[in-house]
Amino acid sequence: MVDLSGDEWTQEAFLRAKKELEDQGRSVLLVDTIARPIEGAETVLYNPFELSAYPEGTVLVFYCDTGKETKERLPEFRKKFPDKICLSLRGGRGYWRKTLRI
């Protein structure tokens, strides 16, 4: 069972939850807020208009370089996307390990 109640996911938690939730038909997106994609990861560029078009219940995991900025901006993201689940990627782009697989 995936915990959607917190503010942050580690890379491992993200990868595990993505697999489990997508098997259930739910979208889980890694959202790039700094226009710097993560090598080896499928990301979408932060675009409020496009993100709003995703179905209710979509999980949006925002990232920056360190994870601090996106964690601080979670209230803003949650207000902007009230029908989505908004989380921050702990450690951001800097802690992403392209060799970590689940």
Biopython code that builds the backbone (N, CA, C, O; Angstrom):
import numpy as np
from Bio.PDB.StructureBuilder import StructureBuilder

atoms = [
    (1, "MET", "N", (0.840, -1.190, 0.000)),
    (1, "MET", "CA", (0.000, 0.000, 0.000)),
    (1, "MET", "C", (0.881, 1.249, 0.000)),
    (1, "MET", "O", (1.799, 1.369, 0.812)),
    (2, "VAL", "N", (0.601, 2.156, -0.897)),
    (2, "VAL", "CA", (1.398, 3.362, -1.060)),
    (2, "VAL", "C", (0.902, 4.454, -0.109)),
    (2, "VAL", "O", (-0.299, 4.707, -0.015)),
    (3, "ASP", "N", (1.841, 5.100, 0.597)),
    (3, "ASP", "CA", (1.503, 6.196, 1.501)),
    (3, "ASP", "C", (1.516, 7.510, 0.718)),
    (3, "ASP", "O", (2.564, 7.964, 0.258)),
    (4, "LEU", "N", (0.339, 8.108, 0.577)),
    (4, "LEU", "CA", (0.219, 9.367, -0.159)),
    (4, "LEU", "C", (0.013, 10.549, 0.779)),
    (4, "LEU", "O", (-0.313, 11.647, 0.328)),
    (5, "SER", "N", (0.201, 10.338, 2.080)),
    (5, "SER", "CA", (-0.131, 11.372, 3.055)),
    (5, "SER", "C", (1.020, 12.322, 3.387)),
    (5, "SER", "O", (0.780, 13.389, 3.951)),
    (6, "GLY", "N", (2.250, 11.968, 3.057)),
    (6, "GLY", "CA", (3.393, 12.794, 3.437)),
    (6, "GLY", "C", (3.646, 13.942, 2.482)),
    (6, "GLY", "O", (2.826, 14.253, 1.618)),
    (7, "ASP", "N", (4.803, 14.563, 2.659)),
    (7, "ASP", "CA", (5.206, 15.677, 1.804)),
    (7, "ASP", "C", (6.300, 15.296, 0.813)),
    (7, "ASP", "O", (6.455, 15.937, -0.226)),
    (8, "GLU", "N", (7.064, 14.236, 1.142)),
    (8, "GLU", "CA", (8.215, 13.877, 0.319)),
    (8, "GLU", "C", (8.258, 12.379, 0.044)),
    (8, "GLU", "O", (7.760, 11.561, 0.817)),
    (9, "TRP", "N", (8.870, 12.059, -1.082)),
    (9, "TRP", "CA", (9.215, 10.684, -1.403)),
    (9, "TRP", "C", (10.695, 10.647, -1.734)),
    (9, "TRP", "O", (11.216, 11.558, -2.377)),
    (10, "THR", "N", (11.372, 9.596, -1.295)),
    (10, "THR", "CA", (12.732, 9.343, -1.743)),
    (10, "THR", "C", (12.639, 8.784, -3.166)),
    (10, "THR", "O", (11.550, 8.471, -3.645)),
    (11, "GLN", "N", (13.763, 8.664, -3.820)),
    (11, "GLN", "CA", (13.768, 8.070, -5.154)),
    (11, "GLN", "C", (13.215, 6.649, -5.098)),
    (11, "GLN", "O", (12.418, 6.255, -5.949)),
    (12, "GLU", "N", (13.633, 5.887, -4.105)),
    (12, "GLU", "CA", (13.158, 4.506, -3.989)),
    (12, "GLU", "C", (11.649, 4.456, -3.776)),
    (12, "GLU", "O", (10.956, 3.658, -4.408)),
    (13, "ALA", "N", (11.140, 5.311, -2.884)),
    (13, "ALA", "CA", (9.688, 5.355, -2.638)),
    (13, "ALA", "C", (8.948, 5.759, -3.906)),
    (13, "ALA", "O", (7.891, 5.208, -4.216)),
    (14, "PHE", "N", (9.507, 6.731, -4.649)),
    (14, "PHE", "CA", (8.895, 7.154, -5.903)),
    (14, "PHE", "C", (8.814, 5.993, -6.889)),
    (14, "PHE", "O", (7.757, 5.743, -7.469)),
    (15, "LEU", "N", (9.916, 5.287, -7.079)),
    (15, "LEU", "CA", (9.946, 4.199, -8.051)),
    (15, "LEU", "C", (8.988, 3.067, -7.663)),
    (15, "LEU", "O", (8.301, 2.513, -8.521)),
    (16, "ARG", "N", (8.943, 2.727, -6.379)),
    (16, "ARG", "CA", (8.022, 1.680, -5.917)),
    (16, "ARG", "C", (6.562, 2.108, -6.089)),
    (16, "ARG", "O", (5.737, 1.340, -6.585)),
    (17, "ALA", "N", (6.255, 3.334, -5.677)),
    (17, "ALA", "CA", (4.884, 3.838, -5.769)),
    (17, "ALA", "C", (4.451, 3.982, -7.221)),
    (17, "ALA", "O", (3.312, 3.668, -7.567)),
    (18, "LYS", "N", (5.351, 4.453, -8.066)),
    (18, "LYS", "CA", (5.020, 4.623, -9.486)),
    (18, "LYS", "C", (4.588, 3.292, -10.078)),
    (18, "LYS", "O", (3.570, 3.219, -10.766)),
    (19, "LYS", "N", (5.349, 2.247, -9.818)),
    (19, "LYS", "CA", (5.014, 0.935, -10.362)),
    (19, "LYS", "C", (3.667, 0.459, -9.824)),
    (19, "LYS", "O", (2.808, 0.025, -10.592)),
    (20, "GLU", "N", (3.483, 0.540, -8.518)),
    (20, "GLU", "CA", (2.242, 0.053, -7.906)),
    (20, "GLU", "C", (1.024, 0.855, -8.364)),
    (20, "GLU", "O", (-0.005, 0.277, -8.711)),
    (21, "LEU", "N", (1.137, 2.178, -8.365)),
    (21, "LEU", "CA", (-0.003, 3.011, -8.736)),
    (21, "LEU", "C", (-0.325, 2.924, -10.222)),
    (21, "LEU", "O", (-1.496, 2.925, -10.600)),
    (22, "GLU", "N", (0.698, 2.847, -11.067)),
    (22, "GLU", "CA", (0.435, 2.722, -12.502)),
    (22, "GLU", "C", (-0.171, 1.366, -12.836)),
    (22, "GLU", "O", (-0.937, 1.255, -13.794)),
    (23, "ASP", "N", (0.161, 0.324, -12.056)),
    (23, "ASP", "CA", (-0.497, -0.977, -12.235)),
    (23, "ASP", "C", (-1.982, -0.882, -11.912)),
    (23, "ASP", "O", (-2.782, -1.676, -12.405)),
    (24, "GLN", "N", (-2.347, 0.095, -11.079)),
    (24, "GLN", "CA", (-3.750, 0.327, -10.715)),
    (24, "GLN", "C", (-4.422, 1.333, -11.660)),
    (24, "GLN", "O", (-5.595, 1.660, -11.479)),
    (25, "GLY", "N", (-3.688, 1.823, -12.666)),
    (25, "GLY", "CA", (-4.248, 2.749, -13.638)),
    (25, "GLY", "C", (-4.121, 4.217, -13.270)),
    (25, "GLY", "O", (-4.758, 5.064, -13.896)),
    (26, "ARG", "N", (-3.324, 4.530, -12.283)),
    (26, "ARG", "CA", (-3.165, 5.915, -11.833)),
    (26, "ARG", "C", (-1.853, 6.479, -12.371)),
    (26, "ARG", "O", (-0.840, 5.779, -12.394)),
    (27, "SER", "N", (-1.866, 7.735, -12.802)),
    (27, "SER", "CA", (-0.658, 8.382, -13.320)),
    (27, "SER", "C", (0.207, 8.921, -12.190)),
    (27, "SER", "O", (-0.296, 9.487, -11.220)),
    (28, "VAL", "N", (1.521, 8.736, -12.332)),
    (28, "VAL", "CA", (2.505, 9.273, -11.387)),
    (28, "VAL", "C", (3.554, 9.984, -12.227)),
    (28, "VAL", "O", (4.244, 9.354, -13.029)),
    (29, "LEU", "N", (3.676, 11.301, -12.046)),
    (29, "LEU", "CA", (4.567, 12.104, -12.870)),
    (29, "LEU", "C", (5.687, 12.715, -12.044)),
    (29, "LEU", "O", (5.460, 13.195, -10.933)),
    (30, "LEU", "N", (6.886, 12.696, -12.585)),
    (30, "LEU", "CA", (8.038, 13.371, -11.997)),
    (30, "LEU", "C", (8.138, 14.723, -12.697)),
    (30, "LEU", "O", (8.457, 14.794, -13.884)),
    (31, "VAL", "N", (7.861, 15.797, -11.952)),
    (31, "VAL", "CA", (7.698, 17.127, -12.545)),
    (31, "VAL", "C", (8.950, 17.976, -12.334)),
    (31, "VAL", "O", (9.355, 18.249, -11.204)),
    (32, "ASP", "N", (9.546, 18.383, -13.445)),
    (32, "ASP", "CA", (10.766, 19.184, -13.488)),
    (32, "ASP", "C", (10.408, 20.667, -13.319)),
    (32, "ASP", "O", (9.778, 21.252, -14.201)),
    (33, "THR", "N", (10.801, 21.275, -12.203)),
    (33, "THR", "CA", (10.504, 22.690, -11.968)),
    (33, "THR", "C", (11.668, 23.607, -12.313)),
    (33, "THR", "O", (11.558, 24.823, -12.157)),
    (34, "ILE", "N", (12.782, 23.050, -12.781)),
    (34, "ILE", "CA", (13.999, 23.840, -13.023)),
    (34, "ILE", "C", (14.504, 23.734, -14.461)),
    (34, "ILE", "O", (15.584, 24.233, -14.778)),
    (35, "ALA", "N", (13.732, 23.090, -15.328)),
    (35, "ALA", "CA", (14.107, 22.905, -16.742)),
    (35, "ALA", "C", (15.446, 22.176, -16.883)),
    (35, "ALA", "O", (16.260, 22.499, -17.748)),
    (36, "ARG", "N", (15.653, 21.179, -16.006)),
    (36, "ARG", "CA", (16.849, 20.326, -16.067)),
    (36, "ARG", "C", (16.402, 18.893, -15.822)),
    (36, "ARG", "O", (16.304, 18.464, -14.673)),
    (37, "PRO", "N", (16.129, 18.144, -16.897)),
    (37, "PRO", "CA", (15.648, 16.772, -16.712)),
    (37, "PRO", "C", (16.663, 15.896, -15.987)),
    (37, "PRO", "O", (17.866, 16.155, -16.010)),
    (38, "ILE", "N", (16.151, 14.864, -15.350)),
    (38, "ILE", "CA", (16.997, 13.896, -14.667)),
    (38, "ILE", "C", (17.381, 12.819, -15.668)),
    (38, "ILE", "O", (16.516, 12.187, -16.275)),
    (39, "GLU", "N", (18.674, 12.615, -15.836)),
    (39, "GLU", "CA", (19.153, 11.603, -16.772)),
    (39, "GLU", "C", (18.651, 10.225, -16.358)),
    (39, "GLU", "O", (18.805, 9.811, -15.209)),
    (40, "GLY", "N", (18.052, 9.528, -17.307)),
    (40, "GLY", "CA", (17.577, 8.179, -17.053)),
    (40, "GLY", "C", (16.189, 8.102, -16.439)),
    (40, "GLY", "O", (15.712, 7.009, -16.137)),
    (41, "ALA", "N", (15.534, 9.237, -16.250)),
    (41, "ALA", "CA", (14.185, 9.249, -15.672)),
    (41, "ALA", "C", (13.234, 9.948, -16.635)),
    (41, "ALA", "O", (13.613, 10.891, -17.330)),
    (42, "GLU", "N", (12.009, 9.475, -16.663)),
    (42, "GLU", "CA", (10.987, 10.114, -17.482)),
    (42, "GLU", "C", (10.407, 11.273, -16.678)),
    (42, "GLU", "O", (9.809, 11.063, -15.622)),
    (43, "THR", "N", (10.583, 12.495, -17.179)),
    (43, "THR", "CA", (10.100, 13.678, -16.475)),
    (43, "THR", "C", (9.188, 14.492, -17.388)),
    (43, "THR", "O", (9.218, 14.348, -18.610)),
    (44, "VAL", "N", (8.377, 15.348, -16.770)),
    (44, "VAL", "CA", (7.575, 16.313, -17.519)),
    (44, "VAL", "C", (7.935, 17.698, -17.001)),
    (44, "VAL", "O", (8.149, 17.880, -15.802)),
    (45, "LEU", "N", (8.000, 18.658, -17.884)),
    (45, "LEU", "CA", (8.335, 20.025, -17.516)),
    (45, "LEU", "C", (7.138, 20.681, -16.828)),
    (45, "LEU", "O", (5.997, 20.498, -17.253)),
    (46, "TYR", "N", (7.394, 21.435, -15.779)),
    (46, "TYR", "CA", (6.331, 22.111, -15.044)),
    (46, "TYR", "C", (5.585, 23.056, -15.963)),
    (46, "TYR", "O", (6.149, 24.032, -16.458)),
    (47, "ASN", "N", (4.321, 22.763, -16.188)),
    (47, "ASN", "CA", (3.438, 23.592, -17.002)),
    (47, "ASN", "C", (2.044, 23.443, -16.391)),
    (47, "ASN", "O", (1.370, 22.442, -16.634)),
    (48, "PRO", "N", (1.601, 24.432, -15.597)),
    (48, "PRO", "CA", (0.326, 24.301, -14.898)),
    (48, "PRO", "C", (-0.854, 23.947, -15.806)),
    (48, "PRO", "O", (-1.717, 23.162, -15.415)),
    (49, "PHE", "N", (-0.899, 24.508, -16.991)),
    (49, "PHE", "CA", (-2.004, 24.217, -17.901)),
    (49, "PHE", "C", (-2.026, 22.739, -18.285)),
    (49, "PHE", "O", (-3.075, 22.098, -18.231)),
    (50, "GLU", "N", (-0.877, 22.203, -18.670)),
    (50, "GLU", "CA", (-0.811, 20.788, -19.062)),
    (50, "GLU", "C", (-1.029, 19.857, -17.866)),
    (50, "GLU", "O", (-1.698, 18.832, -17.996)),
    (51, "LEU", "N", (-0.469, 20.206, -16.706)),
    (51, "LEU", "CA", (-0.636, 19.360, -15.529)),
    (51, "LEU", "C", (-2.090, 19.317, -15.068)),
    (51, "LEU", "O", (-2.553, 18.290, -14.572)),
    (52, "SER", "N", (-2.807, 20.418, -15.227)),
    (52, "SER", "CA", (-4.227, 20.467, -14.852)),
    (52, "SER", "C", (-5.070, 19.519, -15.686)),
    (52, "SER", "O", (-6.133, 19.084, -15.244)),
    (53, "ALA", "N", (-4.610, 19.194, -16.884)),
    (53, "ALA", "CA", (-5.373, 18.324, -17.779)),
    (53, "ALA", "C", (-5.327, 16.849, -17.377)),
    (53, "ALA", "O", (-6.127, 16.047, -17.860)),
    (54, "TYR", "N", (-4.400, 16.494, -16.503)),
    (54, "TYR", "CA", (-4.327, 15.094, -16.061)),
    (54, "TYR", "C", (-5.516, 14.781, -15.168)),
    (54, "TYR", "O", (-6.064, 15.683, -14.534)),
    (55, "PRO", "N", (-5.927, 13.511, -15.107)),
    (55, "PRO", "CA", (-7.117, 13.146, -14.328)),
    (55, "PRO", "C", (-6.968, 13.391, -12.821)),
    (55, "PRO", "O", (-5.861, 13.432, -12.283)),
    (56, "GLU", "N", (-8.097, 13.547, -12.177)),
    (56, "GLU", "CA", (-8.137, 13.681, -10.727)),
    (56, "GLU", "C", (-7.428, 12.486, -10.095)),
    (56, "GLU", "O", (-7.576, 11.353, -10.554)),
    (57, "GLY", "N", (-6.658, 12.747, -9.040)),
    (57, "GLY", "CA", (-5.948, 11.671, -8.358)),
    (57, "GLY", "C", (-4.556, 11.401, -8.905)),
    (57, "GLY", "O", (-3.822, 10.580, -8.356)),
    (58, "THR", "N", (-4.186, 12.091, -9.987)),
    (58, "THR", "CA", (-2.824, 11.955, -10.519)),
    (58, "THR", "C", (-1.831, 12.392, -9.439)),
    (58, "THR", "O", (-2.072, 13.362, -8.719)),
    (59, "VAL", "N", (-0.721, 11.673, -9.334)),
    (59, "VAL", "CA", (0.311, 12.013, -8.355)),
    (59, "VAL", "C", (1.396, 12.813, -9.063)),
    (59, "VAL", "O", (2.003, 12.346, -10.026)),
    (60, "LEU", "N", (1.632, 14.035, -8.566)),
    (60, "LEU", "CA", (2.660, 14.912, -9.112)),
    (60, "LEU", "C", (3.800, 14.989, -8.106)),
    (60, "LEU", "O", (3.614, 15.446, -6.978)),
    (61, "VAL", "N", (4.988, 14.536, -8.523)),
    (61, "VAL", "CA", (6.165, 14.571, -7.654)),
    (61, "VAL", "C", (7.112, 15.623, -8.228)),
    (61, "VAL", "O", (7.766, 15.395, -9.246)),
    (62, "PHE", "N", (7.176, 16.767, -7.569)),
    (62, "PHE", "CA", (7.961, 17.894, -8.042)),
    (62, "PHE", "C", (9.411, 17.765, -7.584)),
    (62, "PHE", "O", (9.689, 17.274, -6.490)),
    (63, "TYR", "N", (10.330, 18.215, -8.441)),
    (63, "TYR", "CA", (11.738, 18.212, -8.038)),
    (63, "TYR", "C", (12.442, 19.472, -8.500)),
    (63, "TYR", "O", (12.066, 20.103, -9.488)),
    (64, "CYS", "N", (13.483, 19.816, -7.746)),
    (64, "CYS", "CA", (14.407, 20.891, -8.090)),
    (64, "CYS", "C", (15.812, 20.310, -7.913)),
    (64, "CYS", "O", (15.975, 19.091, -7.954)),
    (65, "ASP", "N", (16.811, 21.138, -7.719)),
    (65, "ASP", "CA", (18.168, 20.610, -7.563)),
    (65, "ASP", "C", (18.376, 19.890, -6.230)),
    (65, "ASP", "O", (19.040, 18.854, -6.184)),
    (66, "THR", "N", (17.814, 20.430, -5.148)),
    (66, "THR", "CA", (18.065, 19.876, -3.813)),
    (66, "THR", "C", (16.821, 19.318, -3.124)),
    (66, "THR", "O", (16.939, 18.599, -2.132)),
    (67, "GLY", "N", (15.652, 19.633, -3.628)),
    (67, "GLY", "CA", (14.407, 19.202, -2.996)),
    (67, "GLY", "C", (13.860, 20.202, -1.992)),
    (67, "GLY", "O", (12.702, 20.094, -1.589)),
    (68, "LYS", "N", (14.665, 21.172, -1.580)),
    (68, "LYS", "CA", (14.221, 22.142, -0.569)),
    (68, "LYS", "C", (13.165, 23.092, -1.134)),
    (68, "LYS", "O", (12.138, 23.328, -0.497)),
    (69, "GLU", "N", (13.408, 23.626, -2.301)),
    (69, "GLU", "CA", (12.488, 24.601, -2.914)),
    (69, "GLU", "C", (11.125, 23.973, -3.187)),
    (69, "GLU", "O", (10.093, 24.572, -2.884)),
    (70, "THR", "N", (11.118, 22.770, -3.757)),
    (70, "THR", "CA", (9.826, 22.152, -4.069)),
    (70, "THR", "C", (9.075, 21.763, -2.803)),
    (70, "THR", "O", (7.845, 21.816, -2.779)),
    (71, "LYS", "N", (9.785, 21.375, -1.758)),
    (71, "LYS", "CA", (9.105, 21.064, -0.499)),
    (71, "LYS", "C", (8.476, 22.326, 0.081)),
    (71, "LYS", "O", (7.350, 22.287, 0.576)),
    (72, "GLU", "N", (9.199, 23.451, 0.022)),
    (72, "GLU", "CA", (8.668, 24.725, 0.517)),
    (72, "GLU", "C", (7.467, 25.194, -0.307)),
    (72, "GLU", "O", (6.580, 25.865, 0.219)),
    (73, "ARG", "N", (7.436, 24.847, -1.593)),
    (73, "ARG", "CA", (6.359, 25.296, -2.479)),
    (73, "ARG", "C", (5.169, 24.339, -2.524)),
    (73, "ARG", "O", (4.214, 24.583, -3.262)),
    (74, "LEU", "N", (5.209, 23.254, -1.746)),
    (74, "LEU", "CA", (4.090, 22.300, -1.767)),
    (74, "LEU", "C", (2.737, 22.946, -1.506)),
    (74, "LEU", "O", (1.779, 22.609, -2.203)),
    (75, "PRO", "N", (2.599, 23.865, -0.533)),
    (75, "PRO", "CA", (1.280, 24.494, -0.345)),
    (75, "PRO", "C", (0.787, 25.206, -1.607)),
    (75, "PRO", "O", (-0.401, 25.164, -1.926)),
    (76, "GLU", "N", (1.705, 25.857, -2.320)),
    (76, "GLU", "CA", (1.353, 26.527, -3.580)),
    (76, "GLU", "C", (0.900, 25.500, -4.624)),
    (76, "GLU", "O", (-0.119, 25.693, -5.286)),
    (77, "PHE", "N", (1.658, 24.415, -4.767)),
    (77, "PHE", "CA", (1.289, 23.382, -5.739)),
    (77, "PHE", "C", (-0.051, 22.754, -5.385)),
    (77, "PHE", "O", (-0.881, 22.525, -6.265)),
    (78, "ARG", "N", (-0.268, 22.475, -4.106)),
    (78, "ARG", "CA", (-1.523, 21.837, -3.675)),
    (78, "ARG", "C", (-2.717, 22.758, -3.897)),
    (78, "ARG", "O", (-3.816, 22.289, -4.195)),
    (79, "LYS", "N", (-2.510, 24.054, -3.755)),
    (79, "LYS", "CA", (-3.589, 25.010, -4.021)),
    (79, "LYS", "C", (-3.878, 25.089, -5.521)),
    (79, "LYS", "O", (-5.031, 25.185, -5.941)),
    (80, "LYS", "N", (-2.824, 25.048, -6.308)),
    (80, "LYS", "CA", (-2.959, 25.144, -7.772)),
    (80, "LYS", "C", (-3.556, 23.872, -8.380)),
    (80, "LYS", "O", (-4.248, 23.930, -9.396)),
    (81, "PHE", "N", (-3.285, 22.726, -7.753)),
    (81, "PHE", "CA", (-3.761, 21.431, -8.256)),
    (81, "PHE", "C", (-4.535, 20.700, -7.150)),
    (81, "PHE", "O", (-4.070, 19.672, -6.658)),
    (82, "PRO", "N", (-5.702, 21.212, -6.755)),
    (82, "PRO", "CA", (-6.420, 20.628, -5.607)),
    (82, "PRO", "C", (-6.917, 19.206, -5.824)),
    (82, "PRO", "O", (-7.164, 18.487, -4.856)),
    (83, "ASP", "N", (-7.068, 18.789, -7.069)),
    (83, "ASP", "CA", (-7.559, 17.430, -7.339)),
    (83, "ASP", "C", (-6.432, 16.434, -7.604)),
    (83, "ASP", "O", (-6.682, 15.284, -7.966)),
    (84, "LYS", "N", (-5.183, 16.887, -7.421)),
    (84, "LYS", "CA", (-4.011, 16.030, -7.612)),
    (84, "LYS", "C", (-3.332, 15.801, -6.260)),
    (84, "LYS", "O", (-3.587, 16.529, -5.301)),
    (85, "ILE", "N", (-2.485, 14.805, -6.190)),
    (85, "ILE", "CA", (-1.676, 14.562, -4.999)),
    (85, "ILE", "C", (-0.289, 15.117, -5.305)),
    (85, "ILE", "O", (0.376, 14.656, -6.231)),
    (86, "CYS", "N", (0.144, 16.102, -4.532)),
    (86, "CYS", "CA", (1.411, 16.787, -4.777)),
    (86, "CYS", "C", (2.427, 16.423, -3.695)),
    (86, "CYS", "O", (2.153, 16.512, -2.498)),
    (87, "LEU", "N", (3.600, 16.015, -4.153)),
    (87, "LEU", "CA", (4.697, 15.636, -3.267)),
    (87, "LEU", "C", (5.992, 16.239, -3.795)),
    (87, "LEU", "O", (6.050, 16.730, -4.922)),
    (88, "SER", "N", (7.022, 16.194, -2.971)),
    (88, "SER", "CA", (8.343, 16.667, -3.368)),
    (88, "SER", "C", (9.299, 15.476, -3.378)),
    (88, "SER", "O", (9.165, 14.555, -2.572)),
    (89, "LEU", "N", (10.253, 15.503, -4.285)),
    (89, "LEU", "CA", (11.274, 14.457, -4.344)),
    (89, "LEU", "C", (12.389, 14.819, -3.369)),
    (89, "LEU", "O", (13.087, 15.814, -3.565)),
    (90, "ARG", "N", (12.559, 14.021, -2.327)),
    (90, "ARG", "CA", (13.580, 14.289, -1.311)),
    (90, "ARG", "C", (14.978, 14.274, -1.942)),
    (90, "ARG", "O", (15.347, 13.332, -2.643)),
    (91, "GLY", "N", (15.734, 15.325, -1.679)),
    (91, "GLY", "CA", (17.092, 15.421, -2.215)),
    (91, "GLY", "C", (17.139, 15.953, -3.631)),
    (91, "GLY", "O", (18.211, 16.297, -4.129)),
    (92, "GLY", "N", (15.991, 16.026, -4.285)),
    (92, "GLY", "CA", (15.909, 16.576, -5.633)),
    (92, "GLY", "C", (16.764, 15.852, -6.651)),
    (92, "GLY", "O", (17.112, 14.680, -6.503)),
    (93, "ARG", "N", (17.084, 16.593, -7.680)),
    (93, "ARG", "CA", (17.869, 16.056, -8.794)),
    (93, "ARG", "C", (19.256, 15.600, -8.342)),
    (93, "ARG", "O", (19.811, 14.645, -8.886)),
    (94, "GLY", "N", (19.809, 16.289, -7.345)),
    (94, "GLY", "CA", (21.161, 15.997, -6.875)),
    (94, "GLY", "C", (21.332, 14.620, -6.253)),
    (94, "GLY", "O", (22.430, 14.064, -6.273)),
    (95, "TYR", "N", (20.259, 14.064, -5.702)),
    (95, "TYR", "CA", (20.350, 12.757, -5.052)),
    (95, "TYR", "C", (19.830, 11.611, -5.909)),
    (95, "TYR", "O", (19.815, 10.464, -5.464)),
    (96, "TRP", "N", (19.407, 11.907, -7.121)),
    (96, "TRP", "CA", (18.882, 10.863, -8.002)),
    (96, "TRP", "C", (20.022, 9.959, -8.459)),
    (96, "TRP", "O", (21.049, 10.435, -8.943)),
    (97, "ARG", "N", (19.832, 8.657, -8.303)),
    (97, "ARG", "CA", (20.830, 7.673, -8.734)),
    (97, "ARG", "C", (20.280, 6.933, -9.951)),
    (97, "ARG", "O", (19.328, 6.159, -9.849)),
    (98, "LYS", "N", (20.899, 7.187, -11.101)),
    (98, "LYS", "CA", (20.366, 6.610, -12.340)),
    (98, "LYS", "C", (20.502, 5.097, -12.389)),
    (98, "LYS", "O", (19.870, 4.456, -13.229)),
    (99, "THR", "N", (21.303, 4.514, -11.519)),
    (99, "THR", "CA", (21.457, 3.056, -11.504)),
    (99, "THR", "C", (20.457, 2.371, -10.584)),
    (99, "THR", "O", (20.327, 1.147, -10.623)),
    (100, "LEU", "N", (19.735, 3.146, -9.745)),
    (100, "LEU", "CA", (18.767, 2.550, -8.825)),
    (100, "LEU", "C", (17.538, 2.111, -9.595)),
    (100, "LEU", "O", (16.894, 2.920, -10.263)),
    (101, "ARG", "N", (17.215, 0.840, -9.502)),
    (101, "ARG", "CA", (16.045, 0.274, -10.181)),
    (101, "ARG", "C", (15.254, -0.537, -9.173)),
    (101, "ARG", "O", (15.809, -1.077, -8.216)),
    (102, "ILE", "N", (13.974, -0.614, -9.393)),
    (102, "ILE", "CA", (13.094, -1.404, -8.523)),
    (102, "ILE", "C", (12.545, -2.581, -9.329)),
    (102, "ILE", "O", (11.778, -3.387, -8.802)),
]
sb = StructureBuilder()
sb.init_structure("model")
sb.init_model(0)
sb.init_chain("A")
sb.init_seg("    ")
for serial, (resi, resn, name, xyz) in enumerate(atoms, 1):
    if name == "N":
        sb.init_residue(resn, " ", resi, " ")
    sb.init_atom(name, np.array(xyz, "f"), 0.0, 1.0, " ", f" {name:<3s}", serial, name[0])
structure = sb.get_structure()
